[in-house]
Amino acid sequence: MKALLVYSGGMDSTTLLYKYKDEIALALSFTYGAKQDEQQTRCAEANCKALGISHLVIPLDFIGKYFKSSILVGGGDIPHDDYDSDNMKSTVVPFRNGIMLSVAAGIAESRGLDTVLIANHSGDHSIYPDCRPAFIQAMDAAVSSGTYEGIRILSPFCNISKREIALIGKEIGVPFGQTYSCYEGGEIHCGECATCRERKEALAGFDPTKYLK
């Protein structure tokens, strides 16, 4: 496998980076006007440098300009609820993974790579339509059909929990302190938004993160 990783700099995609480090030829990050862009990109750059993996950052500025989501700069307040709350729908960036996977597939084919890795997991399914197994399967089929080399989309964590991902990361030595999750985008994790709460639960017992609350 010669892979490209869609890499946010969060704990899930960083675990995927370390797990498949010998097969990843390129880690691809996107900035798109999210409040956490700067912090996540900084972590992504640091981890790629530590592993000697090429890292490319592509701006998708049109998302921040034309899409609606509370996680975008100027998109309003981040709801401090659990993921099963209806309020959390405001954090959806419409079709974000579809856009990113499409760009990733084009870059993968341009560079002679055969696989695109993405780190969505089972905890995403209820809120984010473009993280669900049916969506990943459909995109895999579309990308395979739409590329000369039949590039595949691989989602190793699609059917496991964030806690299980954290335990995999712990076993292989992922530096979770060099990852970022918070929707608020501050230098220190807020500790209250849904992604901070989920992070705390996943890393319970070995969490190096500093939280405001």
N, C-alpha and C positions, 0 to 999 in steps of 0.2 A: 504494500500500500504506500502510495506517495500522496500525502494528504495536505490539505489546507484546512486550518482551524478558524472558524468564525469565533473571534476571541474578544470578549468584553473586558476582561480584567477582573471579573467577579470570581467567587469561590468555585462555582461549578465548572466554568470554562478553564479556569486555572488547573483544576484537578484533571481535566481532560488533556490539557497541555502537558502536564507532567506524566500522565499515564501513557500517552502516545508520543512522547518527545522524540523517540528514535524514528518515527514515521512521519512526523510533521515537517514539511519543507517550508511552510509559510504560515504565519499567524496573521490573520486579517482583522483589524479593528475598524469600527466605524464611529465617527462623531456625527451626531444628528440633532444637536440642540438640546440634549437631555441635561438635566441639572447635574448628573453624576459623570458627564463626559470627561471632564478634566481629571478627576480622581481615578476613574477606571482606566483611562489611557495611560496615566502615570504608572499604575500597577502593571498593566500589560507590557509596557516597555521594559520595566525592571525584570519581570520574569522571563521575557524572551531573551534579554541580554544575559541573564544568569545561565540560561540553557544553550545559548548560542544559536537560537532559532531566528530566522529572518522575520521581521515584523513590519507590516505595512498598515498605515492609517489612512482611511479614505473618508473624506467629508461628504455627508449626505445632507447638506444644508437645507434642501427643499423640504425635508421632513419638519424641521423646526419652524419653517415659514408657513407651511400650508396645512399641517396636520394638527389635530387637537388631542392633547393628553396632559394630565396634570404633572407628568414627570418631565415635560418640556419646559424650558425657560420661558416664563411668562404664561405658563399654562394653569396657574392657580395653585391653591394649597394642596399638598400631598395628604390624602386621608390617612389617619393613624388608626387603621382598623386591621383586622385579620383578613387573610385572603378570601375567606368565605363570605365576607361582607359585600353587599351590592355596591357600596361606595367604591370598592377597589376597581370597578370597571373604568373609572376615570383614569387609571394608570395605563390602560391599554394604548399602545401606539399602533394604529390600524395597519395591519399587514406588514409590520416591521420585519419579521423573519422572512416573509416572502420576498421582500425587496433585497434584504441582505444576502439571502441564499442565491438569488438570481445573479447578483453582482459577483458573489464568491464563485459560482459555477463558471462564469465567464473568465474570471482571472485564473481559476484552476486550469481550464482548458488552454488558456493562453500560455501557461507555464508548464504544460505537460504533466499535470497532476491528475490523479484518477479518483480522488475522494474528497468530499467536503464534510468536515466534522462539525457538529453543533451540540451544545450541552444542555438542551432543554430537559426537563425532568417531570416526574409525575405530579409534583406539587403545583406545576404551572397550568395543568390541564383545565381546571374549573374556570379560571379567569381569562386565560390567553388562548384564543382559538388557533393562533399560528404556532402553538407549542404542542398541540395534541397529536397523538400517533397518526390519525387519519390524514392530517395536514402534512406531516413529515413524509408519509408514504406517498401522498399525491405529488409532492414536490420532488421526491426521489424519482418517481416515474417520469415526471415532466422533464427534469434535468437529464436523466438518462436518455430519453428519447430525443432531446433537443441538442445534444452534443455529439460530435463525431466519435469520440472515444467512449461514450456511454458513462459519463461521470456519475458516481453514486453519492447520495447523501447518507451519512451514517450518524445515528443518534444513539450512542451507547447507553446514555442515562435516561432514555425516554420513559422507561417503565419502572424506575426506582425512585426512592425518596431523596430529598436533600440530605437527610441524616445519613443515609447509606452512602451518598457521594462524599460527605465529610469523612466518614470512616475509611473509605478508599483512600482519600487524600492523606489522612493521618498515617495510614500504613505505608504510603510511598513517599512520605516526607514533604508534602506540599506546604509551602510557607504561607499559611492562611493570613498571617499578619500583613502580607504583601498582596492582599486582595481587597476589593471594595464592593459594597453592596448598596449602601444607603440611597434611597430615592431623593432625599433632601439635598445631597451633593456637597455637604459641608466637609471640612477637613477631617472632622471627627464624626463617626457614625452617630446619628441622632438617638438610636436605641428604641425608638417608638414606632416608626413606620413599619409597614407589613414586612418589608424585606429585611429590616433589622431584626424584627421579632423572629422571623424564619431563620435568619442566620444564627441568632442566639440558641435556638432550639437545636439546630443542626450541629453546632460546634460545642454543645454543652459538655463540659468536662475537659476541654482542651482549646478553649476560645482565647486567642491572644488579642482580640479586638478591644479597643477603648471606645466606650459609648458615653454620650452625654447623659443618658438616663438609662 
